Amino acid sequence: MAKMSTDASILGAKTQVSGRVSGKGSLRVEGQINGEVSVTGPMELAAGALVDGDVGAQSLDIFGTLNGDAKCSGPITVRADASVKGELVASSVSIEAGSNVDVQLDTEFTLDFGSATARR
């Protein structure tokens, strides 16, 4: 994940929130959110954490469970043992082996098939 800034907020492991969460800066979720999340900085969904709702952030690093769509201007990373169900829209999306994903991806990418002479 991108380095958490000094204006980072942390939602603790025993905290449950129902409703919309929004703010400036970064967010680390260790607990549970039932609702939409929108932050201006990077967001991390820690192992054991759950978000049931859509997420908007600068970037997103998922170690826990996301049931909803995520839209980021930067990268989204789905870590091993994470679980994601929804649509992921980002500048890049990385999915590690061992993760559980049921997603639709929307990102730009380039495939390098080599030069025409290299294929002959």
C-alpha positions in Angstrom: 0.0 0.0 0.0 1.0 3.6 -0.4 2.5 5.0 2.8 -0.2 6.0 5.2 0.0 9.8 5.7 0.0 11.6 8.9 -3.7 12.4 8.5 -4.6 8.7 8.4 -7.7 7.5 10.2 -8.0 4.0 11.6 -11.2 2.2 12.1 -10.3 -0.3 14.9 -10.9 -4.1 14.7 -13.8 -4.0 17.2 -15.5 -1.1 15.5 -18.6 -1.5 13.3 -20.0 1.4 11.3 -23.4 1.5 9.4 -23.7 4.3 7.0 -21.5 6.4 4.8 -17.9 7.0 5.7 -16.0 9.9 4.0 -13.1 12.1 4.7 -9.9 13.7 3.5 -6.7 11.7 3.9 -6.0 8.0 4.2 -8.0 5.3 5.9 -7.1 1.9 7.4 -10.1 -0.3 8.1 -9.6 -3.1 10.7 -13.2 -3.5 11.6 -16.5 -3.5 9.7 -18.3 -0.9 7.5 -21.8 -1.5 6.1 -22.1 1.4 3.7 -20.2 3.5 1.1 -16.6 4.6 1.8 -15.1 7.7 0.1 -11.7 9.1 1.0 -9.2 11.3 -0.8 -6.1 9.4 0.1 -5.1 5.7 0.0 -7.2 3.1 1.8 -6.2 -0.2 3.3 -8.6 -3.0 4.2 -6.8 -5.0 6.8 -6.9 -8.8 7.2 -10.1 -9.7 9.0 -11.8 -6.4 8.0 -15.1 -6.2 6.1 -16.6 -3.5 3.9 -20.1 -4.2 2.5 -20.5 -1.3 0.2 -18.8 0.7 -2.6 -15.3 2.2 -2.1 -13.7 5.3 -3.6 -10.1 6.2 -2.8 -6.8 7.3 -4.3 -5.6 3.7 -4.0 -6.8 0.5 -2.3 -4.9 -2.4 -0.7 -7.2 -5.3 0.2 -6.2 -7.9 2.7 -9.7 -8.5 4.1 -13.2 -8.7 2.5 -14.8 -6.2 0.1 -18.4 -6.9 -1.1 -18.9 -3.9 -3.4 -17.4 -1.9 -6.2 -14.1 0.0 -5.9 -13.1 3.0 -8.0 -9.6 4.4 -7.5 -7.5 7.0 -9.4 -4.4 4.9 -8.6 -3.8 1.1 -8.1 -5.9 -1.6 -6.5 -4.1 -4.5 -5.0 -5.9 -7.7 -3.9 -3.7 -9.6 -1.5 -3.5 -13.4 -0.9 -6.3 -14.6 1.4 -8.4 -11.4 0.5 -11.9 -11.8 -0.7 -13.5 -9.4 -3.3 -16.9 -9.4 -5.0 -17.7 -6.5 -7.2 -16.3 -4.2 -10.0 -12.8 -2.9 -9.7 -12.0 0.3 -11.6 -8.4 1.6 -11.3 -5.2 2.7 -13.1 -4.0 -0.8 -12.4 -5.3 -3.9 -10.7 -3.1 -6.6 -9.1 -4.5 -9.9 -7.8 -2.3 -12.1 -5.8 -2.5 -15.9 -5.9 -4.6 -17.3 -3.1 -7.1 -14.5 -3.1 -10.9 -15.2 -3.7 -12.2 -12.9 -6.4 -15.5 -12.6 -8.3 -14.9 -9.3 -10.1 -15.3 -7.3 -13.2 -12.2 -5.4 -14.1 -12.1 -1.9 -15.7 -8.5 -0.8 -16.2 -6.2 0.2 -19.1 -3.3 -2.1 -19.9 -0.8 -2.8 -22.7 0.0 -6.3 -24.0 3.5 -6.7 -25.4 3.5 -9.4 -28.0 7.0 -8.5 -29.2 7.9 -7.2 -32.6 6.7 -8.9 -35.8 10.2 -10.0 -36.6 10.6 -11.6 -33.2 7.5 -13.8 -33.8 8.8 -15.3 -37.1 
